[in-house]
């Protein structure tokens, strides 16, 4: 092959690129015709078996592992674009993802019954007051599972659950509860969390041998707690329960990690303030209802879906956000019970269920994912 200078090589590349763009336009026009056929016949857009056959076919047209992988990635991308274009065509023809959510002007807040986990003085209690104020009737139960059950049974209008902390991350058990119960996220509230070390009125920090608190609170205070190597750390249901346990047992060697409010409520002494490692420690709480509603101005959507354990499955489903310009705030995964190495994903995205881009993205996800659920728009 004769030597070519750089400018000549680039000129030839430009010519090839022009041909590729023209061919791509022709391909997309055929995809539009495919979409029209599927709209008319009710066939789904996503056909995994057909796509795999296509990938096998085109990779067999080239030699060498590098080119095979490159062609595989190229055509995977093109088929992803094709699917999203077909979903767009379907949405424009009124074929959207089905959901049962109804828009409302405002949530009812006055005179409602609100349940939280723990006892008075717990951070969940503080979050409930933070969102509902004094106009609601607040009561507590022993576990987060109990709180979700109260809402599903109609005993409470809303439940308040922690879902994420800026220091300790996701409250994973509560993600599992979102799947267990048919309750919906309708709002969220954020609470600054400042943990204190609380002891009996006559205690000093040097007396402490055992510290009680919720596992997340203990995790959020690891730097301080681990600097006292002789202290035994014991998990309990929540921080306020820890404070109550210390006052009831009356042991000078016991302390609780909880809020100063809980300390005042149960008559404990603040041995040290703000023992959490992150001084800007914040917990996000979700507000749940059994009614599938969303406020007209809602701007965040939470959903979950399961995927097969194979290469590219997560990318394929997330591409529905990419090609619709949807911003993703968060993604969290949890093992699917009973199915080794398969995961359920929880995603928070920006948008409203009434937006065309969201409807288009959800249409794709509902076809490509398994057990897809919209958990709330708030």
Secondary structure, DSSP 8 states (H G I E B T S, - for coil): -----HHHHHHHHHHHHHHHHHHHHHHHHHHHHHHHHHHHHT--S--HHHHHHHHHHHHTTS-SHHHHHHHHHHHHHHHHHHHHHHHHHHHHTT-------EEESS---TT-EEEEES-TTSHHHHHHHHHHTTSSEEEEESSHHHHHHHHHTTS-SEEEEEEEETTTEE-HHHHHHHHHS--EEEEEEEEE---EEEE-TT--GGG--EEEE-HHHHHHTHHHHHTSTT-EEEE-S-HHHHHHHHHHHT-TTEEEEE-HHHHHHHT-EEEES---SSTT-EEEEEEEESS-EEETT--EEEEEEEE-SSTTHHHHHHHHHHTTT--EEEEEEEE-TTSTT-EEEEEEEE--TTSHHHHHHHHHHHHHSEEEEEEEE-
